[in-house]
Amino acid sequence: MILPIYAYGQPVLRQEAKDITPDYPNLKELIQNIFETMYNADGVGLAAPQVGLPIRLVVITLDVLSEEKPEFKDFNKVYINPRILETDGEEVLMEEGCLSLPGIHESVKRKDRIRVKYMDEEFNEHEEVVEGYLARVMQHEFDHLDGKMFIDHISPLRKQMVKGKLNALLQGKARAGYRMKCVK
């Protein structure tokens, strides 16, 4: 089932998400619904707070990039209770967008290597070092679990320049090709 994506201004997007346990109600169905919602919106990642749930759950697909990057073929992963343990490497500036902020794209600096800990959908624990584009996507999505958004990483000047678009979202004027739940 395709869920509405919560737009900028929804309080859940600024909450710190809570860990979940294997007995979380209808977890497998929820994971499927979040994947379906992400695919429908042409996203590469979606965090549970973006569908209104303050829980530490993220899905990521990089399969759409597999023509240029064959290593991403069939890459569809679930991250439960993820944490970034450390960031490393050089800072790389790259444009980002967000399904909760339709129409806003800004360049964001992020480290290109991270060490993460998470559980998969079977609640097996993993710890790994991730580099490159996947590290960026994970940092962006895991930020949502800590109540942060990519616009928190841009300069005050850039934030001022997108203020009109942010205010439009706060007034319920989101324009997206997918269902959204706006503040108003």
C-alpha positions, 0 to 999 in steps of 0.5 A: 500500500502506498502511504502519504509522504509527510511534508516539511513542517510535520512535527514527526520529521523533527522528532528523534525516532525510537528503536523497534523490536522484532515484535513491532506490529505488522513490521514485514507489511510496513517494510513492504509499504515503505518500499512501495511508497519510495518506488512510487515517488521515484526515491532512493531512500525513505525513512519511517518518519517520512511516512509519519512513524517515529521509529528507526527504520529506513529502506534504500534502493540503489538498483535504479542506478545500476546501469551506470553503477553495476554494483548497485544491481538489485540493491534493496536494503532495510536498516532497522535501528541504524546508527552511524558510529563514525564518519571518515574520509574527505568531505564531498559536496553533492546536490541532494533532494528529499521526498519530504521537500519536493522541489528543493535541491541543494548542495550538501557536504558529507563525509564519503566514508562511514561506519554503521551499525544496524539490524536487517529485517530478520534482526541480525546485527551488522556493522560495516564501513560504507563508502561513496554514494551509499554512504551519502544516502545512508547519512541523509536517511539516518538524519531523518531518524534524528529529527534532521533534514538535509536543509540543516546542512546548508549555509544560512544564505542558501537556507534564506534563498529557499525560504519561500519554498519552505514557507509554501510547504508549511502552507500546504502547497506541496507539488509532487507526483506522489501523495503527500501529507502537508501541515495544513 
